[in-house]
Amino acid sequence: MIKPKKKKKAKAAQSSKGKCSVTFLPYGKKVKTECGRELLAAAIEAGVHMTSSCGGDGVCGRCKVVIKKGDYVTEPSGRITPEERKKGYVLACLTSIRGDMVVFVPPESRLELDKVKDEDSKYSRLQGIYSTAEDVDKADSIIEEGVFGHSPLATKLYLELPKPTLDDKLSDLERVYREIRKKSGATIMQTGLKNIKRLGHVLRTSNWRITVTLGKRNETTEIVLVEPGDRSKTNYGVAFDIGTTTISGQLVDLRTKKALGTKATYNRQAVFGSDVITRIIFASEEDGLERLHHAVIDNLNDIIRELAKERNISLNDITGVICAGNMTMVHLLLRVDPTFIRREPYVPTANFVPVIRAAEVGIKINPRGLLSCVPGVSTYVGGDITAGVISSGIADAKKLHLLIDIGTNGELVVGSKEWLICCAASAGPAFEGSGVTCGVRASSGAIQKIKIDPATFEPKYETIGKTKAKGICGSGYIDLLAELYKAGLINRDGKFDKSIKTKRLRDSDIGMEYVLVYRRDADVDYDIIITEADIENLKRSKGAIYSAASFLLAKLGLSFDNVDKIFIAGGFGTYLNIEKAITIGLLPDQPREKFVFIGNSSLAGSREILLSYEAMLKSEDVARKMTYFELSNEQAYMNEYISSLFFPHTDLSRFPSVKKTTKKARS
């Protein structure tokens, strides 16, 4: 990442000017940092997380703050309007600290969730972490109970050992091994020197009654931990989905298989860039990899700590963690250099990572607890998709199924128990609220449902938490595009119809825009709008996903008609309106009963693997079995993609129901 010269000068001033104090409002957080440092870096140091899609390059304009007082130097930016400049707005990434400062972070720049006070709230704020209900972050496997045998990553086994005698002089360790074989059937076993050193003392002070924690480590059963007495009923694990935008974690009782709670938080790496490419570039800078690694580890530890606190569970009783994520996220989690993922021939360091100690990467559970990462398929199809295949049951299905995971990348898997083929489409983060003018993540105040009257062109909308609007989330944008199209406000190319007379439609310096919420009714200091540039961005995202699915099936000599079920995974929650997703051409025009929303399939698959060694082996088999298809090498895919850059598509015969309903809505 090339930084402006002014920033280098500011950095050089750090050593000569000592420490400066910066207070961030409304948090009341104060940090002492080097004078000359960038304000965005100081915010991160203070634990104040702001939106920054460009990794601090001053391009996205999302880290706006208001300087209340203090000495600073800032670079001019076209992202700050003259009106905002008068109010003291600057971009935090382009502002260098020169003295003590007081800074206000406006709502639109805050990378956190505000508390929802409604009793039926689906989110509750907890240090930037929110609890998730089933209908918000659904993470249920749709496979039948018992498909995979119960054999967790870490199992606690209570043993009452016979004391050694002159006739039974087996060593302490072999005595433990013998009893484990009797109770569990394990054959190949190992343990570490630390356990061996304390084994003799533990056995004798506990009257030969101990609990051993057995871990599945690379086809070997390992004695992970030896504890005195019966501790077999307190054994927990955490399953994680490490997304580019959001990280979700679920606490699981490894003995009863019961999920005890699910929490999620924004991936703190977002302050270094909204997509994997910007983060890979940042990782190549000095201390970049270290900072990205610690950002995600802090996320995981915060979630683990809050889940344990909520259930009054000791961190020492959490003995296993499973993580699923795209290839870049897993590399950063493990502090492995991801540089070569974006360099031809685009090869990751490892698709299959052996089970390791969680402490090796800084995850704070039992010091000897285990960490396993779900194996990936290729550079662009990671363990999150493998986990999705596991939880959806595609790998064992008799009929043809299609899995579409809608995220920053749109990953797709088509197949059955006979074969599996996958691909990745560069959808971009628009449907996750990034890269669009008023986009926000699915949090309190995010507009999620929209209806536009085709006669008056006046909108009605619903926000998460039923609070004042702060912006539009992914499902809201899908609703908005469909409603604009059905009302005739935009044509099939995504351009506004200038002949329509309504105060909601207006011209601006960068083109036409539609006002969804006026400033006076919003919880932000500006009108919430959608511009033609936003529509173009969203159109490309939806086109990438639809064309990838359509082309992949066609390449196999198939069509959507041959698919029995279409599983939709991703962060949309139950707010994704299938009908409207079809209206804009994001999803194919197929019988509605074909579509099955499975929510966070990555988290659900992680939980299955956490609870079953059989599922872990299955995930490895799936990752090896799945064939990756590179779309960028196919001119026919590009042709299909270009054809999809209309609402709903260039070929309207593919969307007969849309043509019919749109005509009815406009009449």
C-alpha positions as CSV (number, residue, x, y, z in Angstrom):
1,M,0.0,0.0,0.0
2,I,1.5,3.3,-1.1
3,K,1.0,6.1,1.4
4,P,1.1,9.8,0.7
5,K,4.3,11.7,1.4
6,K,2.6,13.7,4.1
7,K,1.9,10.6,6.0
8,K,5.6,9.7,5.9
9,K,6.6,13.1,7.3
10,A,4.0,12.6,10.1
11,K,5.5,9.3,10.9
12,A,8.9,10.7,11.2
13,A,7.7,13.3,13.7
14,Q,6.6,10.5,16.2
15,S,9.9,10.2,17.9
16,S,10.5,14.0,18.3
17,K,7.1,15.0,19.6
18,G,6.4,12.3,22.2
19,K,2.9,11.2,23.2
20,C,-0.4,12.8,22.5
21,S,-3.8,12.1,24.1
22,V,-6.8,11.4,22.0
23,T,-10.4,11.1,23.4
24,F,-13.0,9.5,21.2
25,L,-16.7,10.5,21.7
26,P,-19.3,9.3,22.3
27,Y,-17.4,6.3,23.7
28,G,-15.4,8.4,26.2
29,K,-12.4,6.2,25.3
30,K,-9.0,7.9,25.7
31,V,-5.6,6.7,24.4
32,K,-2.1,7.9,24.6
33,T,-0.3,7.5,21.3
34,E,2.6,8.8,19.3
35,C,2.2,12.3,18.1
36,G,2.2,12.2,14.3
37,R,0.3,9.0,14.1
38,E,-2.7,8.6,11.9
39,L,-6.0,9.1,13.7
40,L,-7.4,5.9,12.3
41,A,-4.5,3.9,13.8
42,A,-5.1,5.7,17.1
43,A,-8.8,4.7,17.0
44,I,-7.8,1.1,16.6
45,E,-5.4,1.3,19.5
46,A,-8.2,2.8,21.6
47,G,-10.6,0.0,20.7
48,V,-12.8,2.3,18.7
49,H,-13.6,0.6,15.5
50,M,-14.6,2.6,12.4
51,T,-15.7,1.6,9.0
52,S,-12.8,1.7,6.4
53,S,-13.4,-0.2,3.3
54,C,-10.1,0.8,1.5
55,G,-7.6,-0.1,4.3
56,G,-6.8,3.5,5.1
57,D,-6.0,4.8,1.6
58,G,-8.5,7.7,1.8
59,V,-10.5,6.3,-1.1
60,C,-13.8,5.0,0.4
61,G,-14.5,8.0,2.6
62,R,-16.1,5.9,5.3
63,C,-13.9,6.8,8.3
64,K,-15.3,10.3,8.7
65,V,-14.9,12.0,12.1
66,V,-15.6,15.4,13.6
67,I,-12.6,17.2,15.3
68,K,-14.0,18.9,18.4
69,K,-10.7,20.3,19.5
70,G,-7.0,19.7,19.2
71,D,-4.0,20.1,17.0
72,Y,-3.8,18.0,13.8
73,V,-2.9,18.0,10.1
74,T,-5.3,16.5,7.5
75,E,-5.0,16.0,3.8
76,P,-7.9,17.3,1.6
77,S,-10.3,14.7,0.3
78,G,-13.2,14.9,-2.2
79,R,-15.1,12.5,0.1
80,I,-15.6,15.4,2.5
81,T,-18.3,17.9,1.3
82,P,-17.8,21.6,1.8
83,E,-20.7,21.5,4.2
84,E,-19.1,18.7,6.2
85,R,-15.7,20.6,6.2
86,K,-17.3,23.6,7.8
87,K,-18.6,21.3,10.6
88,G,-15.1,19.9,11.3
89,Y,-15.3,16.6,9.4
90,V,-12.1,14.9,8.3
91,L,-11.1,11.4,7.2
92,A,-9.4,9.6,10.1
93,C,-7.0,7.8,7.8
94,L,-5.8,11.1,6.3
95,T,-5.4,13.0,9.5
96,S,-2.2,13.1,11.6
97,I,-2.2,13.8,15.3
98,R,-0.1,16.8,16.3
99,G,-1.4,17.4,19.9
100,D,-4.1,16.4,22.4
101,M,-7.4,15.9,20.6
102,V,-11.1,15.3,21.2
103,V,-12.8,13.5,18.3
104,F,-16.4,12.6,17.7
105,V,-17.2,9.5,15.7
106,P,-20.6,10.0,13.9
107,P,-23.1,7.1,13.7
108,E,-22.3,6.4,10.0
109,S,-18.7,5.8,10.8
110,R,-19.1,3.4,13.8
111,L,-18.2,-0.2,13.2
112,E,-20.5,-1.6,15.9
113,L,-24.0,-2.5,16.8
114,D,-26.3,-0.1,18.7
115,K,-28.5,-1.7,21.4
116,V,-32.0,-2.6,20.2
117,K,-34.4,-1.9,23.0
118,D,-37.3,-3.7,21.6
119,E,-38.4,-6.7,23.7
120,D,-38.4,-8.9,20.6
121,S,-34.9,-7.7,19.7
122,K,-32.8,-10.0,17.6
123,Y,-29.6,-8.2,18.6
124,S,-28.3,-7.1,21.9
125,R,-25.1,-5.1,22.2
126,L,-22.3,-6.5,24.2
127,Q,-19.0,-4.8,23.7
128,G,-19.6,-4.8,19.9
129,I,-20.7,-8.4,20.1
130,Y,-24.3,-9.4,19.5
131,S,-26.3,-12.4,20.4
132,T,-28.0,-14.0,17.4
133,A,-31.4,-15.7,17.4
134,E,-32.2,-18.6,15.1
135,D,-34.1,-16.4,12.6
136,V,-31.3,-13.9,12.3
137,D,-28.2,-16.0,12.1
138,K,-29.7,-19.4,11.4
139,A,-27.1,-22.1,11.7
140,D,-29.0,-25.3,11.6
141,S,-27.8,-28.3,9.6
142,I,-30.6,-29.7,7.5
143,I,-29.1,-33.2,7.5
144,E,-30.8,-35.7,9.7
145,E,-29.8,-36.2,13.3
146,G,-27.4,-39.0,13.7
147,V,-25.9,-39.0,10.2
148,F,-22.5,-38.5,11.8
149,G,-21.6,-40.4,14.9
150,H,-21.0,-38.5,18.1
151,S,-17.2,-38.3,18.5
152,P,-16.1,-34.7,19.4
153,L,-12.8,-33.1,18.6
154,A,-12.1,-33.4,22.4
155,T,-13.8,-35.9,24.6
156,K,-13.6,-36.2,28.4
157,L,-13.4,-39.7,29.8
158,Y,-13.6,-40.6,33.5
159,L,-11.4,-43.4,34.6
160,E,-11.2,-45.4,37.8
161,L,-7.8,-47.2,37.5
162,P,-6.8,-50.3,39.3
163,K,-3.8,-49.6,41.6
164,P,-0.5,-51.2,40.6
165,T,0.5,-54.3,42.5
166,L,3.5,-56.7,42.5
167,D,1.5,-58.7,40.0
168,D,0.4,-55.7,37.9
169,K,3.4,-53.4,37.6
170,L,2.4,-51.7,34.4
171,S,3.7,-48.1,34.2
172,D,1.4,-45.3,35.0
173,L,1.1,-44.2,31.4
174,E,0.5,-47.7,30.0
175,R,-2.0,-48.2,32.8
176,V,-3.9,-45.1,31.6
177,Y,-3.7,-46.3,28.0
178,R,-5.0,-49.7,28.9
179,E,-8.1,-48.3,30.6
180,I,-8.7,-45.9,27.7
181,R,-8.6,-48.8,25.2
182,K,-11.2,-50.6,27.3
183,K,-13.6,-47.7,27.5
184,S,-13.2,-46.0,24.1
185,G,-11.7,-48.5,21.7
186,A,-8.9,-46.1,20.8
187,T,-5.8,-47.8,19.4
188,I,-3.0,-45.4,18.5
189,M,-2.4,-43.0,21.4
190,Q,0.1,-40.4,22.4
191,T,0.5,-37.7,25.0
192,G,2.9,-34.8,25.7
193,L,5.8,-34.6,28.1
194,K,4.0,-32.1,30.3
195,N,1.3,-34.7,31.1
196,I,3.8,-37.4,31.6
197,K,5.7,-35.3,34.2
198,R,2.7,-34.7,36.3
199,L,0.9,-38.1,35.8
200,G,2.4,-40.0,38.7
201,H,1.5,-37.3,41.2
202,V,-2.1,-36.8,39.8
203,L,-2.9,-40.5,39.9
204,R,-1.8,-41.0,43.5
205,T,-3.3,-37.8,45.0
206,S,-6.6,-38.6,43.2
207,N,-6.7,-42.2,44.5
208,W,-6.4,-43.3,40.8
209,R,-9.6,-41.6,39.8
210,I,-8.9,-39.2,36.9
211,T,-10.5,-37.6,33.9
212,V,-8.6,-37.6,30.6
213,T,-9.4,-35.3,27.8
214,L,-8.9,-37.2,24.5
215,G,-8.3,-35.2,21.3
216,K,-8.5,-36.3,17.7
217,R,-5.2,-35.2,16.3
218,N,-4.4,-36.3,12.7
219,E,-5.6,-39.9,13.0
220,T,-4.2,-40.3,16.5
221,T,-5.9,-40.2,19.8
222,E,-4.0,-37.8,22.1
223,I,-4.3,-37.5,25.9
224,V,-4.7,-33.7,25.9
225,L,-5.2,-33.2,29.6
226,V,-5.2,-35.2,32.8
227,E,-7.3,-34.0,35.7
228,P,-8.0,-35.4,39.2
229,G,-11.5,-36.6,39.9
230,D,-14.6,-36.7,37.7
231,R,-14.6,-33.7,35.3
232,S,-16.3,-35.6,32.4
233,K,-19.5,-33.6,32.6
234,T,-17.9,-30.2,31.9
235,N,-16.6,-30.3,28.4
236,Y,-17.3,-27.6,25.8
237,G,-16.2,-26.5,22.4
238,V,-16.7,-23.5,20.1
239,A,-17.5,-23.6,16.4
240,F,-16.6,-20.5,14.3
241,D,-17.4,-19.1,10.9
242,I,-14.7,-16.5,10.2
243,G,-16.2,-14.3,7.5
244,T,-14.5,-11.4,5.7
245,T,-17.2,-9.1,7.2
246,T,-18.7,-11.0,10.2
247,I,-17.4,-13.6,12.6
248,S,-19.9,-15.9,14.2
249,G,-19.2,-18.3,17.1
250,Q,-21.4,-21.0,18.8
251,L,-20.7,-22.6,22.2
252,V,-21.5,-26.3,22.2
253,D,-21.7,-28.8,25.0
254,L,-19.5,-31.6,23.6
255,R,-21.2,-34.2,25.9
256,T,-24.8,-33.5,25.1
257,K,-24.3,-31.9,21.6
258,K,-26.5,-29.0,22.7
259,A,-25.8,-25.5,21.3
260,L,-25.6,-23.2,24.3
261,G,-25.4,-19.8,22.5
262,T,-24.4,-18.0,19.4
263,K,-22.7,-14.6,19.1
264,A,-21.3,-12.6,16.3
265,T,-19.2,-9.5,15.8
266,Y,-17.7,-7.5,12.9
267,N,-14.4,-8.8,11.7
268,R,-11.9,-6.2,13.1
269,Q,-9.8,-6.7,10.1
270,A,-12.4,-4.6,8.2
271,V,-10.5,-1.4,9.3
272,F,-7.6,-2.6,7.1
273,G,-9.8,-3.2,4.1
274,S,-13.3,-4.6,3.2
275,D,-12.1,-7.5,1.0
276,V,-9.4,-10.1,1.0
277,I,-7.3,-8.5,-1.6
278,T,-6.8,-5.3,0.3
279,R,-6.0,-7.3,3.4
280,I,-3.5,-9.5,1.6
281,I,-1.8,-6.3,0.4
282,F,-1.8,-4.9,3.9
283,A,-0.4,-8.1,5.3
284,S,2.7,-7.5,3.2
285,E,3.5,-4.2,5.0
286,E,5.6,-3.9,8.1
287,D,3.7,-5.5,11.0
288,G,0.7,-5.9,8.7
289,L,0.3,-9.7,9.0
290,E,0.8,-9.4,12.8
291,R,-2.0,-6.8,13.1
292,L,-4.4,-8.7,10.9
293,H,-3.7,-11.8,12.9
294,H,-4.3,-10.2,16.2
295,A,-7.5,-8.5,15.0
296,V,-9.2,-11.8,14.2
297,I,-7.8,-13.5,17.3
298,D,-9.2,-10.7,19.5
299,N,-12.5,-11.3,17.8
300,L,-12.5,-15.0,18.6
301,N,-11.4,-14.4,22.2
302,D,-14.0,-11.8,22.8
303,I,-16.8,-14.1,21.6
304,I,-15.4,-17.1,23.6
305,R,-15.2,-15.0,26.7
306,E,-18.7,-13.6,26.4
307,L,-20.2,-17.0,25.6
308,A,-18.4,-18.6,28.6
309,K,-19.4,-15.7,30.9
310,E,-23.1,-15.9,29.9
311,R,-23.1,-19.6,30.8
312,N,-20.8,-19.4,33.8
313,I,-18.3,-21.7,32.2
314,S,-14.6,-21.8,32.9
315,L,-12.4,-21.2,29.9
316,N,-10.4,-24.2,31.1
317,D,-13.4,-26.4,30.3
318,I,-13.4,-25.3,26.7
319,T,-11.2,-27.9,25.1
320,G,-11.8,-27.6,21.3
321,V,-12.3,-25.0,18.6
322,I,-13.3,-25.5,15.0
323,C,-12.8,-22.6,12.5
324,A,-14.2,-22.4,9.0
325,G,-13.4,-19.5,6.7
326,N,-12.1,-18.6,3.2
327,M,-8.5,-19.3,2.4
328,T,-7.3,-15.8,3.2
329,M,-9.1,-15.7,6.6
330,V,-7.6,-19.0,7.6
331,H,-4.1,-17.9,6.7
332,L,-4.5,-14.7,8.7
333,L,-5.9,-16.7,11.6
334,L,-2.8,-18.9,11.7
335,R,-0.4,-16.0,11.0
336,V,0.6,-17.6,7.7
337,D,1.7,-15.2,5.0
338,P,-1.2,-15.0,2.4
339,T,0.9,-13.1,-0.2
340,F,1.0,-16.0,-2.7
341,I,-2.8,-16.4,-2.8
342,R,-3.0,-13.3,-5.1
343,R,0.2,-14.1,-7.1
344,E,0.0,-16.2,-10.2
345,P,-0.4,-19.2,-10.1
346,Y,-2.5,-18.3,-7.0
347,V,-1.5,-21.1,-4.6
348,P,-2.2,-21.1,-0.9
349,T,0.3,-22.3,1.6
350,A,-2.0,-25.0,2.8
351,N,-5.5,-26.3,2.1
352,F,-5.3,-28.9,4.8
353,V,-4.0,-27.8,8.2
354,P,-3.3,-30.3,10.9
355,V,-5.0,-30.1,14.3
356,I,-2.9,-27.9,16.5
357,R,-3.0,-26.4,20.0
358,A,-5.3,-23.4,20.1
359,A,-2.8,-21.6,22.3
360,E,-0.3,-21.7,19.4
361,V,-2.3,-18.9,17.6
362,G,-3.4,-17.1,20.8
363,I,-6.9,-18.5,21.3
364,K,-7.6,-18.4,25.0
365,I,-9.3,-21.7,26.0
366,N,-7.7,-24.5,28.0
367,P,-4.0,-24.1,27.4
368,R,-3.8,-27.6,25.9
369,G,-7.1,-27.3,24.0
370,L,-7.2,-28.1,20.3
371,L,-7.8,-26.0,17.1
372,S,-8.9,-27.5,13.8
373,C,-9.5,-25.6,10.6
374,V,-12.0,-27.0,8.1
375,P,-10.1,-27.8,4.9
376,G,-10.5,-25.7,1.8
377,V,-10.6,-26.6,-1.9
378,S,-8.7,-23.9,-3.6
379,T,-7.5,-20.3,-3.3
380,Y,-11.1,-19.0,-3.8
381,V,-13.1,-21.8,-2.2
382,G,-12.3,-22.3,1.4
383,G,-13.3,-24.3,4.4
384,D,-16.5,-22.2,4.8
385,I,-17.9,-23.8,1.7
386,T,-16.7,-27.2,2.7
387,A,-18.5,-26.8,5.9
388,G,-21.6,-25.6,4.0
389,V,-21.5,-28.8,1.9
390,I,-21.4,-30.8,5.1
391,S,-24.3,-29.1,6.8
392,S,-26.5,-29.1,3.7
393,G,-25.9,-32.8,3.0
394,I,-25.2,-32.2,-0.7
395,A,-22.3,-34.7,-0.6
396,D,-24.7,-37.5,0.3
397,A,-27.7,-36.4,-1.8
398,K,-29.1,-38.7,-4.4
399,K,-30.5,-35.9,-6.5
400,L,-28.7,-32.8,-7.9
401,H,-28.4,-29.9,-5.5
402,L,-27.1,-26.4,-5.8
403,L,-25.5,-24.4,-3.0
404,I,-25.2,-20.6,-3.4
405,D,-23.3,-18.8,-0.6
406,I,-23.8,-15.0,-1.1
407,G,-21.1,-13.0,0.5
408,T,-18.1,-10.8,-0.6
409,N,-17.4,-13.7,-3.0
410,G,-20.3,-15.7,-4.3
411,E,-19.3,-19.3,-4.0
412,L,-21.3,-22.0,-5.6
413,V,-21.3,-25.8,-5.4
414,V,-23.4,-28.1,-7.6
415,G,-23.5,-31.9,-7.4
416,S,-24.6,-34.9,-5.4
417,K,-23.0,-37.9,-3.7
418,E,-21.6,-38.8,-7.1
419,W,-19.6,-35.7,-7.8
420,L,-19.2,-32.1,-6.7
421,I,-18.0,-29.1,-8.7
422,C,-17.5,-25.6,-7.3
423,C,-16.6,-22.1,-8.4
424,A,-16.3,-18.6,-7.1
425,A,-17.7,-15.4,-8.5
426,S,-16.3,-12.0,-7.6
427,A,-19.5,-10.5,-6.3
428,G,-17.9,-7.8,-4.2
429,P,-19.2,-6.6,-0.8
430,A,-22.2,-4.5,-2.0
431,F,-24.7,-7.0,-0.6
432,E,-22.9,-6.7,2.7
433,G,-23.4,-3.0,2.8
434,S,-20.0,-1.9,1.5
435,G,-19.1,0.0,-1.6
436,V,-22.6,1.6,-1.9
437,T,-23.4,5.2,-0.8
438,C,-25.7,4.4,2.2
439,G,-24.8,0.8,2.7
440,V,-24.6,-0.6,6.3
441,R,-24.3,-4.1,7.7
442,A,-27.3,-5.8,9.1
443,S,-27.5,-4.1,12.5
444,S,-29.9,-1.9,14.4
445,G,-31.3,0.9,12.2
446,A,-30.5,-0.9,8.9
447,I,-33.3,-0.8,6.4
448,Q,-34.2,-4.4,5.6
449,K,-37.6,-4.4,4.0
450,I,-39.0,-1.8,1.5
451,K,-42.2,-1.3,-0.4
452,I,-42.7,1.5,-3.0
453,D,-46.2,2.6,-4.1
454,P,-46.2,2.4,-7.9
455,A,-48.7,5.3,-8.1
456,T,-47.1,7.8,-5.7
457,F,-43.6,6.4,-5.7
458,E,-43.6,6.9,-1.9
459,P,-41.7,4.3,0.1
460,K,-42.5,2.3,3.2
461,Y,-39.7,0.6,5.0
462,E,-38.8,-1.4,8.0
463,T,-35.5,-1.3,10.0
464,I,-33.9,-3.9,12.1
465,G,-34.9,-3.1,15.7
466,K,-37.6,-0.7,14.5
467,T,-35.3,2.2,15.2
468,K,-34.6,5.3,13.0
469,A,-32.8,4.4,9.8
470,K,-29.1,4.6,9.5
471,G,-28.6,3.0,6.1
472,I,-29.5,0.1,3.9
473,C,-28.3,-3.5,4.4
474,G,-28.0,-6.3,1.8
475,S,-31.6,-7.6,2.0
476,G,-32.8,-4.0,1.9
477,Y,-31.0,-3.3,-1.3
478,I,-32.5,-6.4,-2.9
479,D,-35.9,-5.1,-1.9
480,L,-35.2,-1.6,-3.1
481,L,-33.9,-2.7,-6.5
482,A,-37.0,-4.9,-7.0
483,E,-39.4,-2.1,-5.9
484,L,-37.7,0.5,-8.1
485,Y,-37.9,-1.8,-11.1
486,K,-41.5,-2.9,-10.5
487,A,-42.6,0.8,-10.0
488,G,-41.0,1.8,-13.2
489,L,-38.5,4.2,-11.5
490,I,-35.6,2.4,-13.1
491,N,-35.4,0.6,-16.5
492,R,-33.9,-2.8,-17.2
493,D,-30.5,-1.2,-17.5
494,G,-30.8,0.3,-14.0
495,K,-31.1,3.9,-15.1
496,F,-33.7,6.2,-13.6
497,D,-36.6,7.3,-15.7
498,K,-36.2,11.1,-15.8
499,S,-39.7,11.6,-17.1
500,I,-41.2,10.5,-13.7
501,K,-42.3,13.4,-11.6
502,T,-41.7,12.8,-7.9
503,K,-39.8,14.7,-5.3
504,R,-38.0,11.4,-4.4
505,L,-36.2,11.4,-7.7
506,R,-33.6,14.1,-8.1
507,D,-30.5,15.1,-10.0
508,S,-27.1,15.4,-8.3
509,D,-23.5,16.1,-9.3
510,I,-22.9,12.5,-10.0
511,G,-26.2,11.6,-11.6
512,M,-29.8,10.8,-10.7
513,E,-30.7,9.4,-7.2
514,Y,-33.7,8.3,-5.3
515,V,-34.3,9.5,-1.7
516,L,-35.5,6.6,0.4
517,V,-35.3,8.5,3.8
518,Y,-35.0,12.2,4.3
519,R,-32.4,13.5,6.8
520,R,-35.1,14.7,9.2
521,D,-36.5,11.2,9.6
522,A,-33.1,9.4,9.7
523,D,-30.6,8.7,12.5
524,V,-27.8,10.1,10.3
525,D,-27.0,13.7,9.2
526,Y,-27.9,13.2,5.5
527,D,-30.6,11.8,3.2
528,I,-30.5,8.0,2.7
529,I,-30.4,7.6,-1.0
530,I,-29.6,5.1,-3.8
531,T,-27.7,6.5,-6.8
532,E,-27.3,5.1,-10.3
533,A,-23.7,4.3,-9.4
534,D,-25.0,2.2,-6.5
535,I,-27.4,0.4,-8.8
536,E,-24.6,-0.3,-11.2
537,N,-22.5,-1.8,-8.4
538,L,-25.4,-3.9,-7.1
539,K,-26.3,-5.0,-10.7
540,R,-22.7,-6.3,-11.2
541,S,-22.9,-8.2,-7.9
542,K,-26.2,-9.9,-8.7
543,G,-25.0,-10.6,-12.2
544,A,-21.8,-12.3,-11.0
545,I,-23.7,-14.7,-8.8
546,Y,-26.5,-15.6,-11.3
547,S,-24.2,-15.9,-14.3
548,A,-21.8,-18.2,-12.3
549,A,-24.6,-20.6,-11.4
550,S,-26.1,-20.5,-14.9
551,F,-22.8,-21.0,-16.7
552,L,-21.6,-23.7,-14.4
553,L,-24.7,-25.8,-14.9
554,A,-24.6,-25.1,-18.7
555,K,-20.9,-26.2,-18.8
556,L,-22.1,-29.6,-17.3
557,G,-24.9,-29.9,-19.9
558,L,-27.5,-29.0,-17.2
559,S,-29.9,-26.2,-16.4
560,F,-31.7,-25.0,-13.3
561,D,-34.6,-27.3,-14.2
562,N,-32.4,-30.3,-13.5
563,V,-31.7,-29.1,-9.9
564,D,-33.8,-30.5,-7.2
565,K,-33.0,-28.1,-4.4
566,I,-31.3,-24.7,-4.4
567,F,-29.8,-23.9,-1.0
568,I,-29.2,-20.2,-0.2
569,A,-26.5,-19.5,2.4
570,G,-25.1,-16.3,3.7
571,G,-25.6,-13.4,6.1
572,F,-29.0,-12.3,4.8
573,G,-31.0,-14.0,7.6
574,T,-34.6,-14.7,7.0
575,Y,-35.0,-11.1,5.6
576,L,-33.9,-12.3,2.1
577,N,-37.1,-12.1,0.0
578,I,-36.8,-14.9,-2.6
579,E,-39.4,-13.3,-4.8
580,K,-37.6,-10.0,-5.0
581,A,-34.2,-11.7,-5.4
582,I,-35.7,-13.4,-8.5
583,T,-37.2,-10.1,-9.7
584,I,-33.8,-8.5,-10.0
585,G,-32.2,-11.6,-11.5
586,L,-30.1,-12.6,-8.5
587,L,-31.7,-16.0,-8.3
588,P,-33.2,-18.1,-11.1
589,D,-36.9,-18.1,-11.9
590,Q,-37.7,-21.5,-10.6
591,P,-40.6,-23.0,-8.5
592,R,-40.3,-21.3,-5.1
593,E,-40.4,-24.6,-3.3
594,K,-37.0,-25.4,-4.7
595,F,-35.4,-22.7,-2.6
596,V,-34.2,-23.5,0.9
597,F,-32.6,-20.8,3.0
598,I,-30.0,-22.4,5.3
599,G,-28.5,-19.3,6.8
600,N,-25.0,-19.6,8.1
601,S,-24.2,-23.0,6.6
602,S,-20.5,-22.5,7.4
603,L,-21.2,-22.2,11.2
604,A,-23.6,-25.2,11.1
605,G,-21.0,-27.3,9.3
606,S,-18.3,-26.3,11.8
607,R,-20.5,-27.4,14.6
608,E,-21.1,-30.8,12.9
609,I,-17.3,-31.3,12.6
610,L,-16.7,-30.1,16.2
611,L,-19.1,-32.9,17.4
612,S,-18.0,-35.7,15.1
613,Y,-14.7,-37.1,14.0
614,E,-16.6,-38.8,11.3
615,A,-17.8,-35.4,10.0
616,M,-14.2,-34.2,10.2
617,L,-13.1,-37.0,7.9
618,K,-16.0,-36.3,5.7
619,S,-15.0,-32.7,5.3
620,E,-11.5,-33.8,4.2
621,D,-13.1,-36.2,1.7
622,V,-15.4,-33.4,0.4
623,A,-12.5,-31.0,0.0
624,R,-10.5,-33.5,-1.9
625,K,-13.4,-34.7,-4.0
626,M,-14.7,-31.2,-5.0
627,T,-13.4,-30.0,-8.3
628,Y,-12.8,-26.3,-8.6
629,F,-13.7,-24.6,-11.9
630,E,-12.0,-21.3,-12.8
631,L,-14.5,-19.0,-14.4
632,S,-12.1,-16.3,-15.4
633,N,-10.6,-18.6,-18.0
634,E,-13.9,-18.9,-19.8
635,Q,-15.0,-16.4,-22.4
636,A,-18.4,-18.0,-22.4
637,Y,-18.8,-17.0,-18.8
638,M,-18.0,-13.4,-19.5
639,N,-20.6,-13.5,-22.2
640,E,-23.1,-14.9,-19.7
641,Y,-22.1,-12.3,-17.1
642,I,-22.6,-9.4,-19.6
643,S,-26.0,-10.8,-20.4
644,S,-26.9,-10.7,-16.7
645,L,-26.3,-7.0,-16.3
646,F,-29.9,-6.1,-16.8
647,F,-33.0,-6.4,-14.6
648,P,-33.7,-9.2,-14.4
649,H,-31.7,-10.4,-17.5
650,T,-31.2,-9.7,-21.2
651,D,-33.2,-12.8,-22.0
652,L,-36.6,-12.2,-20.4
653,S,-37.7,-15.7,-21.4
654,R,-35.6,-16.9,-18.4
655,F,-37.8,-14.9,-16.0
656,P,-41.4,-15.4,-17.2
657,S,-42.9,-14.8,-13.7
658,V,-41.0,-11.5,-13.4
659,K,-42.3,-10.2,-16.7
660,K,-45.8,-11.0,-15.7
661,T,-45.7,-9.5,-12.1
662,T,-43.8,-6.4,-13.2
663,K,-46.4,-5.7,-15.9
664,K,-49.2,-6.1,-13.4
665,A,-47.5,-3.9,-10.8
666,R,-47.0,-1.0,-13.3
667,S,-50.5,-1.2,-14.7
